[in-house]
Amino acid sequence: MLNNLFKNNKGFTGLEAAIVLVAFVVVAAVFSYVMLGAGFYTTQKSQEVVHTGVAQASSSVELSGDIIAAGSADGKELENVTMFLQLTSGGSPVDINKTLIVFTARDHAPTDLLNGSYDPMSTENYNVTARFNDNDDYLLDKLEKFEVRVPLAAYDLEPNEEFQLEIKPPQGATYTIHRQVPPSISPRMILN
């Protein structure tokens, strides 16, 4: 009888099954924890990419009003253009000191123009001639406008000549302006 007691393996089969079941549960729990962690990490990175993409793709500055041009006294060429810049609706603040304006014309290679207050040593720059804001910084915020004058005398723009200004803020999309010099150049003109 004693031999029969030790030869019966029915109790060990249930214990082995329980051990295997616990091992499967532990492995499944670890695997699901790793997979959930990777999924949360991927979701967070995707969200950051979407927010960055929206910030980069949306234009952050726009024109407020017309572009005013000044012609030379002899009426042969365009001296400068003045424009008012403001934020787009919902746009984030733009540092005008870090904003680049690129001038392009038919017979002229693209020229980078910096803010004169930011780079006073440069001969090729634009100037912020007025700031309509509540502070003394060069950060274009909501409900603020900056008057920007771009000198064009060095480019000898003649009547009917087309030119382009690209406003490139440090973050956000480029705002492109296409204009044509009028057939008759006056001391003050509005360019449409």
Secondary structure as the mmCIF struct_conf table of DSSP 4:
data_model
#
loop_
_struct_conf.conf_type_id
_struct_conf.id
_struct_conf.beg_label_comp_id
_struct_conf.beg_label_asym_id
_struct_conf.beg_label_seq_id
_struct_conf.end_label_comp_id
_struct_conf.end_label_asym_id
_struct_conf.end_label_seq_id
HELX_RH_AL_P HELX_RH_AL_P1 LEU A 2 LYS A 7
HELX_RH_AL_P HELX_RH_AL_P2 LYS A 10 ALA A 57
BEND BEND1 SER A 58 SER A 58
STRN STRN1 SER A 59 SER A 59
STRN STRN2 VAL A 61 LEU A 63
BEND BEND2 GLY A 65 GLY A 65
HELX_LH_PP_P HELX_LH_PP_P1 ASP A 66 ASP A 66
STRN STRN3 ILE A 67 GLY A 71
TURN_TY1_P TURN_TY1_P1 ALA A 73 ASP A 74
BEND BEND3 GLY A 75 GLU A 77
STRN STRN4 LEU A 78 LEU A 87
HELX_LH_PP_P HELX_LH_PP_P2 THR A 88 THR A 88
TURN_TY1_P TURN_TY1_P2 SER A 89 GLY A 90
HELX_LH_PP_P HELX_LH_PP_P3 GLY A 91 PRO A 93
STRN STRN5 VAL A 94 ASP A 95
HELX_RH_3T_P HELX_RH_3T_P1 ILE A 96 LYS A 98
STRN STRN6 LEU A 100 ALA A 105
TURN_TY1_P TURN_TY1_P3 ARG A 106 ASP A 107
STRN STRN7 HIS A 108 ASN A 115
TURN_TY1_P TURN_TY1_P4 GLY A 116 TYR A 118
TURN_TY1_P TURN_TY1_P5 PRO A 120 MET A 121
BEND BEND4 THR A 123 GLU A 124
STRN STRN8 ASN A 125 PHE A 132
BEND BEND5 ASN A 133 TYR A 138
STRN STRN9 LEU A 139 LEU A 140
TURN_TY1_P TURN_TY1_P6 LYS A 142 LEU A 143
STRN STRN10 LYS A 145 PRO A 151
HELX_RH_3T_P HELX_RH_3T_P2 ALA A 153 TYR A 155
TURN_TY1_P TURN_TY1_P7 ASP A 156 ASP A 156
HELX_LH_PP_P HELX_LH_PP_P4 LEU A 157 GLU A 158
TURN_TY1_P TURN_TY1_P8 PRO A 159 ASN A 160
STRN STRN11 GLU A 162 LYS A 168
BEND BEND6 PRO A 170 GLY A 172
STRN STRN12 ALA A 173 ALA A 173
STRN STRN13 TYR A 175 GLN A 180
BEND BEND7 PRO A 183 SER A 184
BEND BEND8 PRO A 187 PRO A 187
STRN STRN14 ARG A 188 LEU A 191
#
